[in-house]
Amino acid sequence: MRIGVFDSGLGGLSIARSIAHRLPEYDLMYLGDTKHVPYGGRSQEAIHGFVAEALTYLFENNCGLVVLACNTASAEALRRSQQEYLPRHYPDRNVLGVVIPTAEAVAATGARRVGVLATRSTTASGAYEREVKRQAPDAEVRVLAAPLLVPLVENDGLKYVDPVLDDYLAQLGTVDCIVLGCTHYDLLKDRIRAKVDIPVIAQDEVVPEKLADYLCRHPEHDERLGRSGERIYRVTDLGPGYQALARTFAGEDLHLDKVDL
């Protein structure tokens, strides 16, 4: 069986890449729902439906467990997927998100004032306030929507990003750590770290380590995962420029195949 990685688009390739580097021998399949991207602005019911379709596809294509790399999907559909979808359809599989492991990483820093940069939809979900407070009850959590960052990353706009980052960081104010609550933002982590002298938590660093730890603690899942180093990358729509954008997130050339769910 394979490790599955699901994202609403191509941003999750940064996490898939890091999982592949951390667990190079494990087989991996990536699925990006580029037909429905972005998930922001969709109803919770719609997002759950998209995630259920993706999980069905990945499980039917021999994935033993799936990581929801998309923060919006993790915030809006993870719990329902675990509590309703899996017991009914695939009780021997599992699905993991990115918000909870990120909150655990925040708690490990001991930060009392936590700043989160996220998309509008993730900000509106309240997921980071909820999960960070669960891990660190005394923490003050400030979540700031940073809607300009995704289009800058996707449209070769990094040469314009520094003043935008400066503005968002100023809006966050004084914090003890910063969470990058969107897969796109991982590409900006070095720029942000150069601007601040506090921990910057990037999900492409946190999630692979948490996944490796999960597999160590759950041999019933680990033992059935294939270890041929296979890599498969699939999307639900293959538009112009998607291959180039995939390289931006993956850091290397890869081949995307279009599939119908």
N, C-alpha and C positions, 0 to 999 in steps of 0.2 A: 504493500500500500504506500501511498504518497502523503506528504504534507501538502495541504491545500492552502493557498493564500488568496483571499478575495478582497477586491477593492471596487469602489464605484467607477473608477477610471484607471489611469495609469500611475497615479502617485504612489500606490502601494508597491510598485516595483522597487522602490527604495528599501522597503522592509523585506521583500522577497530576496533582493540581492544580499542583504545583510544576513538573513537566515541561511542562504546558500553558502555564505562565507563562514558562518559560525558552525554550520552542520553540513560540511561539503559532501559527505558521503550519502546523505539522505536524498531520496527522490522527492521532487517538488513540482507542483502544478500551480500556475498563477492564472486567475480569471479576473479580468477587468470588465465591468458592466458599462462599457463605453456607449452603449445604446441609450442608457438612461442617465448618464452623468450630466449635471451634478445631482446628488441626492438632496442637497439643500433646497428647501422650499416644498419638498414632497411631504405628504402626510405620513404619519407613523405607519398607518396601514399599508400604504404603497411601498414604503421602505421595507417593511417586514415581508411583503410579497416578493419583492426583488431579491431579498436575501434568501428566502425560502427556495426560490427557483435556482439561485446560484448554488446553494448547499446541495440541493438534489442533484444538480449536474456534477458537482465535484465528488460527491459520495458515489454516484453511479459510475464515475470515472476513477474509482479505486483510491480515493483519498480517505485516509483513516481518521484524520482530524483536520479542521480548517481554522485558520486564523483570519478573523475579520480585520483587515488592515485599515479599513475606512473608519475614521472616528465617528462619523454620522451613523453608519451602520452599527458600530459597537454601542453607541449611545442609545439608539432607537430600537434596535432589534435583537441584541445579544441575549438579554434575559428571556425574552419570549421564545427565541429559538431554542435556548437550553431547556426551558420549562415546558414548552408545548410541542415544538416541531420535533426535536430529537426523540423524546419518549414515544411519540406516535409513529415515527417513520424510521429512525436509525438509532435505536437505543444503545447500540454498541459503539457509536462514534461520539466525537465531541467537537465543540466549536468554542474558540477562545477569542477574546477581544483585545483591544489595545488600551482602553481607558483604565481598566483596573491595574494592569501591570505598571502603567505610567504613574498612577496614584501611589502604588507601592514604592516606586522609585523616589517619588517626592517625599514620602514619609521617612525613607532611609536617610535623606539629607538632614532631617531635623529642622527644616525650614518652618518658620512661624508665619511668614508672609509669602504667599505663593502667587506668582503671576502666570497666567496662562494665555497664550496667543492661540486663537482658534478661528474657525469659520463661523459665519453667522448662525448656521444651523446647529453646530455643536455648542456654541455659546447659549443659544436659546434652550437647548435640551436640559441644561443644568447638570449634566453628567459629571463634569469635573468638580464642581462644588460638592456634589453628593459623594463621589468616591474618595476624593481627597479628605473630606471631613470624616469619612468612615475609617480611613487609615490613620489620620492625624486630627483628632477632634478639636484640638486647640488652634489649628492653623486658620489663618485668614486667607481666603481664596479670592483673587481678583481675575475674572475671565474677560478678556478683551477680544472682540471680533476684529479680525485683521483682513478684511475682504480684498485688499489690493494685492496681497502677496501671491495668491494663486495665479491670477492673470500675468503678473510679472514673471513668475517662474515658467509658465507655460508658453509665453510669447517672447522668449529671448530678451527679457527686460531686466536682467540682473545688473546691468550698468546703471539702471535708474533706481535700484532698490534701496540704497543706503539712506537717503533722506526719508524714505517711507518707513524704514526700520527705526530710524531715530525718532520719528514722530510717535510710532506705536510704543516704543520703549519709554518715552516721556509720559505717555498716557498711563502706562502701567504704574508709574511712580516707584517708590522705594519698596523693593521686594527682596527676598532672600534667595529665591531661585526662580527660574523661568522654564515653563513647560511649553514645548512646541507641539500643540495639539492638532496638527494636520500633517499628513505624510509629505505634502509639498514643502512644508517648512523645514524638513530635515536638510534640504539642500542649502538652507541659509544658516545652518548652525554655526559654521566657522565664522561667518560675518558677525553674527550676534555675539559669539564668545569673544570676539576681538573688541566689542563695544562695552562689555560688562565684566565685572570681576566677581561673579556669582555663578553657581552651577546652572548650566543650561541642559535640560533633559530632552534628549532627542529620541524619538521612538524607534528609529532604525538602529539605535544602540541598545535600548532597553528591551525591546520585544524579543530579539533573538536569544538574549541571555535568559529571559524569563521562560521562553519556550524550551531551551535546553534544560533548565531546572525542572520544568514540568515533566519532561520526558524521563528524567532521572527518578522523579517521584512517582511516576505512573508507568511502570514497566509493561502493564497490560496494553498500553497504546504504543509504547516505544518498540516492543519486540516484534510487532507486525509491520513496521514501516520498512519499506525497501531501501537498500543502501547501494544502489548502482550509480548514484550521482546524476540521475536523469533530471532534465529541466524542460518543462513544457510551459509555454506562455500563450494564453488564449484571451480573446476579447469578443464582445458581443456585437461590435461594429468596428470596422477598420477604415477610418477616414483618412484623407490626405494629411500627411505630416505625422501620423500616429507612430510610425516606425522611428522617426527622428526624435519625437517626444519620449518614446520608450527608452531610447538611448540616454536621454538627459537624466531620467530617474534611475535607470539600471547601471549607468556608468560604463556600459559596454554595448556592443551590437548584439541584438537578439532578434529572433524571428517571431512575429505575432501571427497566430492563426485565428481567423474569424469563425465563430460557432453560433448556432442558433439555440437558444434555450427553450 
